[in-house]
Amino acid sequence: MSVISEENVRGENLFKDISADDEDWQPTEIESMCMNCHLNGTTRLLMTKIPFFKEIIVSSFSCDNCSWSNTEIQSAGRIQDQGVCYTLKVRTKRDLNREVVKADSATTRIPELDFEIPPFTQKGALSTIEGLLDRAVAGLEQEQPIRRETDPEVAEKIDGFIRKLRELKEVEDEFTLVIEDPSGNSFVENPTAPQKDEALTVSHFKRTAQHDMQLGLRADDDLEDEEPAGNDIDAMRDEVLAFNTNCPECNAPASTNMKLIQIPHFKEVIIMATNCDSCGHRTNEVKSGGATEQMGTKITLRITDISDMTRDVLKSETCNIAIPELEFELGMGAVSGKFTTLEGLLTDIKDLVVSKNPFICGDSGVTDQVEKLNAFGEKLDKIMAGEMDVHIVLDDPTGNSYMQNVYAPDPDPEITTEKYTRTFEQNEDLGLNDMKTEGYQEEN
């Protein structure tokens, strides 16, 4: 096997941005055994960075003896804080061309066929929806010649199921594709970005102990949750708590500080900030320090002056952001909880939708889509420069988001705040329908 020297590890970044101009940057070639003919073939490894996907390792194997080949993609970045679930309604053949990054820890399901590909049964792949279907068909066909000899009845049933999978590519009827990844490193393209994709639903979830064990984050015999260090809220208000973690960019040891803050005319929140001394990366995140409100809150700000960019904004993880004039909507969880200014929030949106969008970079970029996203970025720049009057809508079903009232304690003429009753679907997304807060100790 090829050994990476200590000099290269210390003196040069192994993961580089994709570039056709760097002639010195070539894949690493390793002589390895072919799993088909058991003779030696060649494995090529390319360690690179894809914007928003972090670091990845692209590997390709080819055997000159039997012509067998194989490719796969592995995430070399950190496991995300939450798992992610993509639910796509495939309605046209155009949907089959959507690009997909499927991590090896992801579960793929097609409910209409009661079909599921369990996690860690396939290698990670950068493909399309059609490519995922073709890969599933190829996997089912692999042992069919043997089954036809040993168990013809089972082989016939599998042949029938393969025909159903192939018929899906004709899209005569709508079907649903679900990709659920506890590592949070899978993605499905939104071809209408920056507008909302009506066919694609993205949700985030907290990993279970079983998920952590599958990902290697917890030992198999470590099922007991750690007890909290303390519950003295009064002491926490005057103290900055610190705990050790790893930097999300360079994975070096770093420290995260946590502080309980009272926001005037609002409520208490928990601010967490991480600062890496190795690479200089900084990040902050805000969590609500109180309970979920009885009603949801919708805050609408009419931007009339550049001074509005300095307003403080608290955006919780469950808050949806909309700019009606741009026909733009960003769902909950896409941007983490933040305590920032309005300008900072718009900058984060631009980075997420435009600057770090993986499907407009390199060969993935479609000219029309790139132009559309660049035009959207220019409009955001005009808003931040005070050259465009728009409305910013913060819709938080938990009621834990906040927009600064610069006229406080008097009402702000540019801010409209509405309270509303959450729908059943919103309570279901927040896990409130199954939550029992009274009489929970009683046995049914």
C-alpha positions in Angstrom: 0.0 0.0 0.0 1.0 3.6 -0.5 2.2 5.4 2.6 1.8 9.2 3.0 5.0 10.7 4.4 4.9 12.7 7.6 6.3 15.7 5.7 3.3 15.8 3.4 0.9 15.5 6.3 2.5 18.4 8.2 3.5 20.7 5.4 0.7 20.4 2.8 -3.1 20.2 2.9 -4.1 16.8 1.5 -7.5 18.0 0.5 -7.5 20.6 -2.2 -10.3 22.5 -4.1 -11.2 21.0 -7.5 -9.2 22.8 -10.1 -8.1 22.0 -13.7 -5.2 24.4 -13.5 -3.2 22.4 -10.9 -1.1 20.0 -13.0 0.9 18.8 -10.0 -2.2 17.6 -8.2 -2.7 14.0 -9.5 -4.6 11.0 -8.0 -2.6 8.6 -5.8 -2.3 5.2 -7.5 -2.2 2.0 -5.3 -1.7 -1.5 -6.5 -4.5 -3.6 -5.0 -6.1 -7.0 -5.4 -9.1 -7.3 -7.8 -12.1 -8.8 -5.9 -13.3 -10.3 -9.2 -10.3 -12.3 -10.6 -8.1 -12.0 -7.5 -5.2 -10.6 -9.5 -3.6 -7.2 -9.0 -5.3 -4.1 -10.3 -5.0 -0.3 -9.7 -6.8 1.9 -7.3 -6.8 5.6 -7.8 -7.5 7.9 -4.9 -8.4 11.6 -5.2 -8.7 13.7 -2.0 -10.6 16.9 -2.7 -13.0 19.4 -1.4 -16.5 20.1 -2.7 -18.1 23.3 -1.5 -20.7 22.6 1.3 -19.9 18.8 1.1 -16.6 19.4 3.0 -13.7 16.9 2.2 -14.3 13.7 0.2 -12.3 10.9 -1.1 -13.1 9.7 -4.7 -11.7 6.2 -5.4 -11.7 4.3 -8.7 -10.5 0.7 -9.2 -9.7 -0.9 -12.6 -8.3 -4.3 -13.4 -6.5 -4.8 -16.7 -6.7 -8.6 -16.4 -10.5 -9.0 -16.3 -11.7 -5.4 -17.1 -13.6 -5.2 -13.9 -14.0 -1.6 -12.5 -15.6 0.1 -9.6 -15.9 3.6 -8.3 -17.1 5.1 -5.0 -17.1 8.2 -2.9 -16.4 8.5 0.8 -16.9 11.5 3.1 -13.7 12.6 4.8 -15.3 15.4 6.7 -16.9 15.4 10.1 -20.3 13.8 10.9 -22.9 16.5 11.1 -24.7 17.5 14.3 -28.0 16.1 13.1 -29.2 13.5 10.7 -31.0 14.5 7.5 -34.0 13.1 5.6 -34.8 14.0 1.9 -38.2 13.1 0.6 -38.6 13.6 -3.2 -41.8 13.3 -5.2 -40.6 12.1 -8.6 -43.2 13.4 -11.1 -41.3 13.8 -14.4 -38.3 12.3 -16.2 -36.5 15.6 -15.5 -36.5 14.7 -11.8 -34.5 11.6 -12.7 -31.6 13.9 -13.6 -31.3 15.5 -10.1 -27.8 15.0 -8.7 -27.5 13.1 -5.5 -24.8 12.5 -3.0 -25.6 9.3 -1.1 -23.3 8.5 1.9 -22.8 4.8 2.8 -24.6 5.4 6.0 -27.8 6.5 4.2 -31.0 4.4 3.9 -32.8 4.6 0.6 -36.5 3.8 0.4 -39.3 3.7 -2.3 -42.5 3.3 -0.3 -44.7 2.6 -3.3 -42.7 -0.6 -3.9 -42.0 -1.3 -0.3 -38.3 -1.3 -1.3 -35.5 -0.4 1.0 -31.7 -0.3 0.7 -30.3 -0.6 4.3 -27.3 1.5 5.4 -23.8 0.3 4.9 -24.9 -2.2 2.2 -23.6 0.1 -0.6 -20.7 2.4 -0.9 -21.2 6.1 -1.0 -21.9 7.5 -4.5 -22.2 10.8 -6.4 -24.9 10.0 -8.9 -28.5 10.9 -10.1 -31.9 9.6 -9.2 -31.8 7.4 -12.4 -28.3 6.3 -11.4 -29.6 5.1 -8.0 -32.3 3.1 -9.7 -29.8 1.5 -12.1 -27.5 0.7 -9.3 -30.4 -1.0 -7.4 -31.3 -3.0 -10.5 -27.6 -4.1 -11.0 -27.4 -5.3 -7.4 -30.6 -7.4 -7.7 -29.4 -8.9 -11.0 -26.0 -9.9 -9.7 -26.9 -13.3 -8.3 -29.9 -14.0 -10.6 -28.2 -16.7 -12.8 -27.4 -18.7 -9.7 -30.9 -18.2 -8.3 -32.5 -19.4 -11.5 -30.7 -22.7 -11.0 -31.1 -23.2 -7.3 -34.5 -21.4 -6.6 -36.4 -20.6 -9.8 -39.5 -19.4 -7.8 -37.5 -16.7 -5.9 -35.7 -15.7 -9.1 -39.0 -15.2 -10.9 -40.2 -12.9 -8.1 -37.0 -10.9 -8.2 -37.3 -10.6 -12.0 -40.8 -9.1 -11.6 -39.5 -6.7 -9.0 -36.7 -5.6 -11.3 -39.2 -4.9 -14.0 -41.1 -2.6 -11.6 -37.9 -0.7 -10.8 -37.2 -0.2 -14.5 -40.7 1.0 -15.1 -40.1 3.7 -12.5 -37.7 5.4 -15.0 -40.6 5.9 -17.4 -42.3 8.0 -14.6 -45.8 7.0 -15.8 -46.9 7.3 -12.2 -45.5 9.5 -9.5 -43.4 7.8 -6.9 -41.5 8.8 -3.7 -37.8 8.5 -3.1 -36.6 8.8 0.5 -32.9 9.2 1.5 -32.4 9.2 5.3 -28.8 9.7 6.5 -28.0 9.9 10.3 -24.5 11.3 9.4 -26.1 14.3 7.7 -23.7 14.0 4.7 -26.2 13.1 2.0 -27.7 15.7 -0.4 -30.3 15.9 -3.1 -30.2 18.7 -5.7 -32.8 21.5 -5.8 -32.9 22.5 -9.5 -35.1 25.5 -8.8 -32.7 27.1 -6.2 -32.9 29.6 -4.8 -36.7 29.2 -4.9 -38.4 26.6 -2.8 -38.6 23.1 -4.3 -42.2 22.0 -4.1 -41.3 18.3 -4.8 -38.5 18.1 -2.3 -38.9 18.0 1.5 -35.8 18.3 3.8 -36.0 17.5 7.5 -33.4 17.1 10.2 -33.5 14.8 13.2 -31.6 13.9 16.3 -29.7 10.7 16.1 -30.6 7.8 18.4 -28.1 5.7 20.4 -28.3 3.0 17.7 -27.4 5.5 15.0 -24.4 6.7 17.0 -23.2 3.1 17.4 -23.5 2.5 13.6 -21.5 5.6 12.9 -18.8 4.6 15.5 -19.6 7.6 17.7 -20.4 5.4 20.7 -19.2 2.0 21.9 -21.6 -0.9 21.4 -21.8 -1.4 25.2 -22.2 2.3 26.0 -26.0 2.6 26.3 -26.2 4.7 29.4 -26.6 8.5 29.0 -24.3 10.7 30.9 -25.8 12.6 33.8 -25.9 16.4 33.5 -23.1 18.2 35.4 -25.6 20.3 37.3 -28.9 22.1 37.2 -28.2 25.3 39.1 -29.6 27.8 36.6 -28.8 30.9 38.7 -25.1 29.8 38.8 -25.1 29.3 35.0 -26.3 32.8 34.3 -23.1 34.3 35.7 -20.7 31.7 34.4 -19.3 30.8 30.9 -19.2 27.1 30.6 -16.5 25.5 28.4 -16.2 22.0 27.0 -13.7 20.3 24.6 -14.7 19.5 21.1 -13.1 19.2 17.6 -13.0 21.9 15.0 -15.6 21.2 12.2 -13.1 22.5 9.5 -9.7 21.0 10.5 -10.8 18.5 13.2 -8.1 19.8 15.6 -9.0 20.0 19.3 -10.9 23.2 20.1 -13.0 24.7 22.9 -16.7 25.6 22.8 -18.0 28.3 25.2 -21.6 28.4 26.4 -23.4 31.2 28.1 -27.0 31.9 29.2 -28.1 35.3 28.0 -31.2 37.4 28.6 -32.4 39.2 25.5 -34.2 42.5 26.4 -38.0 42.4 25.7 -37.7 38.7 24.8 -36.4 35.7 26.7 -33.3 33.7 27.7 -31.2 32.0 25.1 -28.1 29.9 25.2 -25.2 31.1 23.0 -22.5 28.6 22.1 -19.3 29.8 20.3 -16.4 27.7 19.0 -13.0 29.1 18.2 -10.2 27.0 16.7 -6.6 28.2 17.4 -5.2 25.9 14.7 -7.1 27.2 11.6 -8.8 30.3 13.0 -12.3 28.9 12.2 -15.1 30.5 14.3 -18.7 29.5 14.6 -21.6 30.4 16.9 -25.0 28.8 17.5 -28.0 29.8 19.5 -30.5 27.6 21.4 -33.7 28.6 23.1 -33.4 28.6 26.9 -37.1 28.3 27.4 -40.0 26.1 26.6 -41.9 25.9 23.3 -44.5 28.7 23.1 -48.2 27.9 23.1 -48.5 29.6 19.7 -46.3 30.1 16.7 -44.9 33.6 15.8 -44.7 35.2 12.4 -42.5 38.4 12.3 -42.5 40.6 9.1 -40.0 43.4 8.8 -40.3 46.0 6.0 -36.8 47.1 5.0 -36.8 50.8 4.2 -33.3 51.9 5.1 -29.8 50.5 5.3 -29.8 51.1 9.1 -32.2 48.1 9.2 -29.2 45.9 8.5 -27.9 46.5 12.1 -31.1 45.1 13.8 -30.4 42.2 16.1 -32.0 39.0 14.9 -32.5 35.7 16.9 -33.2 32.9 14.5 -34.0 29.6 16.1 -33.4 26.2 14.4 -37.1 25.8 13.7 -37.6 29.2 12.0 -38.5 29.5 8.3 -37.2 32.6 6.4 -39.0 34.1 3.4 -38.4 37.1 1.1 -41.7 37.4 -0.8 -40.4 39.9 -3.4 -37.7 37.4 -4.4 -40.1 34.4 -4.2 -37.5 32.9 -1.8 -38.2 30.6 1.1 -35.7 28.8 3.4 -37.0 26.0 5.5 -36.3 25.2 9.2 -32.9 23.6 9.9 -31.2 24.9 6.7 -29.4 27.6 8.7 -28.6 26.8 12.3 -29.8 28.8 15.2 -28.1 32.2 15.3 -28.0 35.5 17.2 -26.7 38.0 14.6 -27.7 41.1 12.7 -30.0 41.2 9.7 -27.0 41.8 7.5 -25.3 38.7 9.0 -28.4 36.6 8.4 -28.6 37.7 4.7 -24.9 36.9 4.3 -25.4 33.4 5.7 -28.3 32.9 3.2 -26.2 34.0 0.3 -23.3 31.7 1.4 -25.7 28.8 1.7 -27.7 29.3 -1.5 -25.0 30.8 -3.9 -21.4 30.8 -2.7 -21.4 27.2 -1.3 -24.0 25.6 -3.5 -22.3 22.4 -4.8 -24.4 22.0 -7.9 -23.2 25.3 -9.6 -19.5 24.5 -9.3 -17.3 22.8 -11.9 -19.0 20.3 -14.2 -22.1 20.3 -12.1 -23.0 23.9 -13.1 -25.8 24.4 -15.5 -25.5 27.8 -17.3 -29.1 28.8 -16.7 -29.1 27.8 -13.1 -25.7 29.5 -12.4 -27.0 32.7 -13.9 -30.2 32.5 -11.9 -28.3 32.0 -8.6 -25.8 34.7 -9.4 -28.7 37.1 -10.1 -30.3 36.1 -6.7 -27.0 36.9 -5.0 -26.8 40.3 -6.6 -30.3 41.1 -5.3 -29.3 40.1 -1.8 -26.3 42.5 -2.1 -28.7 45.3 -3.1 -30.9 44.5 -0.1 -27.8 44.7 2.2 -26.8 48.0 0.6 -30.2 49.5 1.2 -30.9 49.8 -2.6 -34.0 47.5 -2.6 -37.1 47.6 -0.4 -38.3 44.1 0.6 -40.0 42.3 3.4 -38.2 39.7 5.6 -40.5 37.2 7.2 -39.4 35.0 10.1 -42.0 32.3 10.7 -41.2 30.2 13.8 -43.8 27.6 14.9 -42.1 27.4 18.3 -42.2 31.2 18.9 -38.6 31.3 19.8 -37.3 33.8 17.2 -36.9 37.5 17.6 -36.4 40.7 15.6 -35.1 43.8 17.4 -37.6 46.6 17.9 -35.5 49.8 17.6 -38.4 51.8 19.0 -38.8 49.7 22.2 -40.7 49.9 24.4 -43.0 51.7 21.8 -44.3 49.6 18.8 -42.1 49.4 15.7 -44.0 50.8 12.7 -41.9 48.6 10.3 -42.5 45.3 12.2 -45.7 43.2 12.2 -45.9 40.4 14.6 -48.6 37.7 14.3 -49.4 34.9 16.7 -51.0 31.8 15.2 -52.1 28.3 16.2 -49.8 25.6 14.9 -51.1 23.0 12.5 -51.1 19.2 13.2 -48.2 18.8 10.7 -46.1 21.5 12.4 -46.7 19.8 15.8 -45.7 16.5 14.2 -42.5 18.0 12.9 -41.7 19.4 16.3 -42.5 16.1 18.1 -45.3 17.7 20.1 -48.2 15.4 19.2 -46.6 12.5 21.0 -45.4 14.6 24.0 -47.2 14.0 27.3 -46.5 16.7 29.9 -49.2 15.8 32.5 -49.8 12.4 34.1 -46.9 10.9 32.3 -46.1 8.8 35.3 -49.4 7.0 35.2 -49.4 3.5 33.6 -51.9 2.9 30.8 
